[in-house]
Amino acid sequence: LHIFCLVFQAPIKATCEDLSCKTGFPEDVHSAVVSRSVHGGQPLLNVRFRSCDGNKKIHFGSSEPGDFRVGEDGVVYAERSFQLSAEPTEFVVSAQDKETQQEWQMRVKLTPEPAFTGASEKDQRKIEEIIFPWQQYKHSSPLKRQKRDWVIPPINLPENSKGPFPQELVRIRSDRDKSLSLRYSVTGPGADQPPTGIFIINPISGQLSVTKPLDREQIASFHLRAHAVDVNGNQVENPIDIVINVIDMNDNRPEFLHQVWNGTVPEGSKPGTYVMTVTAIDADDPNAQNGMLRYRILSQAPSSPSPNMFTINNETGDIITVAAGLDREKVQQYTLIIQATDMEGNPTYGLSNTATAVIAVTDVNDNPPEFTAMTFYGEVPENRVDVIVANLTVTDKDQPHTPAWNALYRMTGGDPTGRFTILTDPNSNDGLVTVVKPIDFETNRMFVLTVAAENQVPLAKGIQHPPQSTATVSITVIDVNESPYFVPNPKLVRQEEGLMAGSMLTTFTAQDPDRYMQQTSLRYSKLSDPANWLKIDPVNGQITTTAVLDRESIYVQNNMYNATFLASDNGIPPMSGTGTLQIYLLDINDNAPQVHPKEATTCETLQPNAINITAVDPDIDPNAGPFAFELPDTPASIKRNWTIVRISGDHAQLSLRIRFLEAGIYDVPIVITDSGNPHASSTSLLKVKVCQCDLNGDCTDVDRIVGAGLGTGAIIAILLCIIILLILVLMFVVWMKRRDKERQAKQLLIDPEDDVRDNILKYDEEGGGEEDQDYDLSQLQQPDTLEPDAIKPVGIRRLDERPIHAEPQYPVRSAAPHPGDIGDFINEGLKAADNDPTAPPYDSLLVFDYEGSGSTAGSLSSLNSSSSGGEQDYDYLNDWGPRFKKLADMYGGGDD
C-alpha cells in the first residue's frame, strides 16, 4: 500500500470514493473543507473529470452560477464574497460533452473550517497526512493501485509577511518513500517559471516554503503542481495541484484619479442639483474592506452663505447641492477638500487621501441691465448721417460678455420716421444712438426718444426684477449752412430750333433752405454748356442764347440739349447747388434733302442700267419724307439721257433713257423736295460712272474709267510720293558709299585679321629736350625716301645713346606698303629691339614711321625722378618679358 499525502499547517479534510476507470466524475459526492470567509474570485477546489480516450471536449457548469463558477481546467471559483454557514453548502457541478451532448453530474459539499478555540499555536500547526488509499483485491492477483483524484484546499498566505524566510507552508509526502528513495519538486509560476524562486521545496523532505514577502497587488494567487519521482526520474505519484492565495492586507492608500477636480453649477440651483463626481481607486482588494472606499467633504471655502452648501455620496463620490443661495455675483467659486478612506471609511484602521474639488458657479440671467441715468443728451448737425449722437450706459451684475450681460437696445417712442438706430458696443455694452436718415433743422429742431434695454436672453424664472430698463434721450439738431437747390430740377423747356442769339430763353432760379440764417441773395453761374449756346444772369438767373439753337447739332441727343448751372450762397462755409436745364428742341424745316450715295456705277447700254438712290434729310417728320425726285430742265442732255422714277417715299431709281451712252463719268443733277411746310428742296449732283459691262452686268473697264477720272489733286499726291521715295533711295546710296570709304580708310592702317584696336593716332610732334636738339628728325622719315648722304653718320650720336657696336638689322618698310604691312613692320621692329643685347634703356632711336615735323614741346629727358625712384620696388619688371630686361637689371637688382 502506497500513500501520497500532504501535511498542512491547518487541518484540512478531504474524502473520496473509489470509482472504476470510466468516463465521468470519479465520485458522485465531493467534499471539501474551505475557510469560512469566501472572497469573490477565490479558487476553492479542483474537480477531476476522467476521459478514458482523452479526446473529449468537456464544458463545466454549476447549479449555482451566481455563487460558484467552474473553469475549463476544473477549478471552482467563488463568484462573490460571502460567509459560509455552519451547515455544509452544497451545489452540483455538471460536465457536458460538446460533441455528443452527453452530461455527467457530481454533487459538491463545502464545509467551513472549524474555529480553533483554546488551542495552542502548536496544536494549530499539527501536521495531518492525507493518504492516497490503495484498493487490495481478495484474490491472489497482485495488488493493483486504483487512481484517485484529490483536491487540495487552497493555501491562504498573507501578503507583506515579515518572515523569517524561508517560511514553511506545507510538506508533501508519499507513503512509498519507505520503500523507495523519492525526490519532490514543484512547478509553475513562482517556482520554476517567472517569477522564479518565490516558492522552493526540499527535494528530500518535501517541505514547501516561501522565500520572500508576497504582494497581492502584483500576483493575487499562485497555481503550483507538486511532483514525486524516484531516483531514476520515474513518476511515482500523480502530480498534486496546489493553489496559494495571497491574502490582501491594507497596505495601499486610496488615490484620486485627479488631484484637482473641476465642476460647475448654475447659480440659484435648487438643493439636490448634481454638480460633479470625484473618483478614487485603491490598489487593495476591492471586494474586501481594504479596498472599499468612502468619501466625505472635509472643508468648504468660502463658507457663505452656508458652510454646508454641498454634500457628497460616500460610496459613489457624487457631489450635489444641499442648500439654496448660490449667487455668482456674491461667490463665484467654491473649493472643497474631499477625503477618500478605505476600510469602508473606518477612521481608526482605514487609510485615507484627499483631493480638491473646485466648483465654479456659472452665471444665469438674474440681473437685468439698468440705465445709469434717466435722461441722456446729444446733438447732431442737420443733414448728417452715420453720426453717433449719444452714448447710453447701463450696468449689469451678470458675467460680462455673456448673453445674460449683453444688452439689446430699442426705441419705444419719439422717432416715428425711423431717423435713429441704437447699436450695442460689444466691449463696453453701451448703446450708441446713431443717425441713419438726414435731419432738417428747419423741420425738426429737437427729438426726445424713449429707449429700453434688455438682455439677449430672458431673465431666469423666479426673478422679481423687471425684464428691462427705460430712459429718455434728448437730441438737439444744429443748424448748418445748406446748399441751395433749383426748383424744379431738372427744368424742361420746349423751344423751336433756330432761336437767334441774344434771345431770352427762360429763368432758372434756386432757393436757399436756410430760412433762419442772415445771407445775401444767391449768385448764378454756368457749369456745363457743351455747345456754348447759353448764358445766365448771375443775379436773377435769366438765361439767354449766345448762338442759334440747332436741333441737328451733335450735342443734341433725341432732340434734347442739357446744360448745368450753379447757384452759390455766401454762408460759412459757402455752399452751392447745381441744376440741369433740359431744352427740348422742336424741328423746323431748315435742312434740304440730299442724295445718297454721291457716286454710282451703271452700264453703257440700256439694260441693265438702274441706279437706286435715297434722299437723306436731317430734319424729322413732318419736315422730311416723302420726297419728290425730278431732273432739272437744263442742261437739256440730262433729261435726254436719263430718267428718274420714285419707288417709295425716300427712294428713287435713275436709269438711262437712251439705248447707249459712251463710257465715262457724268454728273447728273437731281432735284429733291421734302414734305415740309414750306417745302425745302435742293439740287444734288450724282457722279455716275458709265462703263462697259459683261453678261453679268459687272464693269470690265473700271480701271480705265477710274484712271481717266483722276483729279489734279490725286495726280499731284502721286507725284509727291514718287519724289519722296526717290530722295530716300538717293540718301541711302550716299550713306552706303560714305560707309564704304570709312571702312577702306580703316583697312589702310590695320589688317582686319590683326586688328586689336591698338591703332596709331596722330597727335603732334614733340620737340626734344636740352640735349635732344642735335639728332636728325629725318630718321623718322621712311628709309626708302631719304638720300644716302642725309643719313646721320655713325660716329655722331647723342650722349645718352648706346655705345658703338655692330648694328642689328632692323626691318625696312617698303615705300608702298600693303594696308596690313604697318602692323607687321612694327612687330618685327619690336622683336629686333628685344633681341638686341647692346640696347640700353636710353632714348634710343628706333625707326618706325614719320609722325610729323617740328615741335615746341620740351624734352622728357629733363624730368628728374630720382627723388622718388629710390623708394620704389621694381622687382615686378622681371615679369614683363625680354623687352623690359634692361630696366629690370638697372632698377630691380638691389642697391648695386
Steps between C-alpha positions, in 0.01 A plus 500: 500500500642835389381831635573853355400765749536864594567637845333841555536753776121501536283189509339439160273202444417349166329175418442312182338188382642239274379489141587268227684642196228642283418834341345738750556636845698262727241542777140597541556719803807712551562653842746778576582713802555870426538817705187652641554838322482464126606785267384555145738339248657277764581143378338246732572152367581303190260240358637213298338365191633179347490452123621154406568589136632848590345662191174627640433874523328557833311811611450543878206671663361575845152473635563824694656726237446804718724359773736257330673480162690201355791572269599293197780346710251381763587759767197627693501876573278711721299753299441731792613556859294338775526318832442125511242390749566230756302257289673356189435685175403274214477556122526286189784512250408377152718396207369484142663353190488774238471249216261232631324728753539221758491639853645388837432649842671502838377647825750722685476554875696789655560492875640807681817463703434445871586793724805440718409600850734451789748310288864587523707605203669161514166322458420725199821407333434131543573315180243265361577256225271445209545148379419379152334166587571182305231247408606135564308223329433186712610257230857404455571745221763756574405831651370754249487865583179684427555872403338764713433869417577724797413863542726684743335805653686822416767630733434854622816702556491863615690752292784710641595230751805595710646150506728350600573363151488247366163443662361145499160460343428131446679162489442268209552128565429164344469173698725332245795690639535210742598260228636741238729798503275779371565851380241777531465810279251776420437668166305801385521881519685597815703180508677410172315758289519879528500635756732220601633421846202618703408145603755225566467138609740275684546212255557250780246602764248660266477816715350786285610848613465862387824699471382863519197717575219486247311793346139433412487810281755335273388135511181406685543120485749235396413167337773244565523128428689257733682199358651184657749294298755230581874538458469397140250777429204269466168640617391328819185701578263708295581876527305692759364852427572754769326842497654771717280804551668822611282649770457877456631738765409867521830626369382752234345838546217615278617709202280755324505491121560876503642711775280793395145446378313776319123527486231758441158573640257771389430770751164477666496120472258319723619255768571157357649631176776272372837675470775246425649160594841440651660157479782335694645154460668265747749238391381268775234235448184690399285212629653523845480776751853599416382628162153628589512882491282761659498872414432807709547878480757633743462873434331759282640842411345751515244404757235749388210507485519162675798284603320195363394598150596160359499135602658190352371146460742303718501198268474646145675833551212701348497862620161672521366822645323484836427868561352788302662836452759449226561849361782556251497872562596427865704180481637394162682186609505243780795281599430168670751265662384143432630203702489136393554232770521123457385238752151628419592837645622369837689798642707280732626226269436650157753680284391827339600758242365837394432692180366844413169564327464846343138584424438808285162666535384574146299805418132510421307806399379606840589872462348719228697794353437834670560844348746715691285811440135573434576746218784514248585799281651538152517728197546454129553738205220490249532285188768280660465121500696215664580730792494382864305761691478342847650217708255310721672333795354210701615280783445124524624286787506184292821361357638731230493401135235232546146497365380582852714818496480616138242776463259557214358849450183603325303822461149495633400856402603839362621389156202430274700547177784267598780756488696338787627156591679367809798268466671316786871541564624139550777608736332753727140383454401865440219597268613720209219723372576550129334716231404294195288760309575869440330747737384846387546772759225705342257212557615342829716679752487238776416135558406334829543123472381230741733200510498162677783257577475125561729197484545260212341220705193526720529534874514180698176376650417628841690831464299789640670777299332650191642351180608837352605853591384820328644849453452811282746652250479873416665581164550858379535571125764761407431736208770501229532681169328284240542496125255693285278289279334571166126460462415307293809296439534411220301771323354419158455769232346437158638732229511496124843481350636798323455738793741781431786608725407751769150366545367446850435129555379457861573582863664229712522589871586320823381518858701515825368257766662700784205712605649591835838624378581856395637461146504709185337392176630212297745528209466298179761371259525256212656165577450299179393616154640261234408711195555835677151618401387652833588750771334568837457827686693466833233685697158406370580170322367612162633280217559643153647350183843581367468299177229356277340187642534215254317176554731322255809581710718213624441622858128429471391149584141395427403864448625580854778743593627501862674787679601517869501814715637578847339700782726616788437677830736697726452297817771357722617285344368602155271240347385444146249291313460393140202490270449352155314679223359273234407667170276295277560638148210491260591434139449756221559439132845656488680224311451400137520132405814358334562202276674192632731354387695770317652259249356213300594268213292386204545327163521691172212300357138537583464172682589459782562860601279586805659694790325506840535825691373617839405845626655598835359787708629591853155629585228278642134457421314687373797688352654196335351238265328402289729667248447608140777412249539670157763592247567869419403646162849629431719380361279325252730199476406394851140420422600373156744243640348420839168435665407473871209318661402510872451152641413599860484804725877511550633303201515554123655328199719672238545328161609573141240633264705422187620161383871576520711755685871518452708388796619776727420699812186713499364749755125455517312776695193381690243733656360362831213668684380409854147512645555790736288813514642691330680247285877485489679371195855467373683392190750225572764379255525126457833393344412210269772282350386345173703196399505197277338200667518126460207265480457515878476879499842555655731771370803377303687832453471644846878562520505701179203704608641561841842592355341736256308657778794578728498856612788743514540460875531126472765528230700751704486273805626208295789708360599619850512144626724399211737794560525424873576138425779597258654735757505227762667260257764763409577571865542131570745462209708797621511360850614160377782653294622708791497195721713309247756780492532500878544125498777520238682772696508281807639208301801713393627500858411163642427174331162367619671178601756685719264767625534511877390863522857617589476762224766770443343840547668811373521771761799734436874495492669538835823703506819374661654601830814698569722224365263375236537788260786357296345177370361485156121478475537367154558161657126493560435516130449186298848359436439447130417867443826642661817586313808290593698806607213620715546210735671592822861384519566213730744689718263789576269398783343646808664465832223277630514261208645155527871442414602420147461130428392296209164630397217246504311455179170679555228451238451765234148584392422518130387827340160368397399258774196286514242635744588219740875552464521767770405257774750241378772765469448619858498146638824411319669816630395421855636146468838630372527750786412237758770265369772771488730433803674839465187708513504708823188656645586839351311715257619278224398576149274235345360548155123455486342760275483870448271675746534861391761771532557780743406511870505767766479251786790451737705185535384234740862421586514808717252358748658408833352191662790407729321636803235236484674220315702394799191410692348290223506122472573406139524124540177462309688601180647150488150370420450728199701299246817561297401852395541623856807290585732804498270696730477199730880472515542871575219556749411159633842373593531650850742768631777415250 
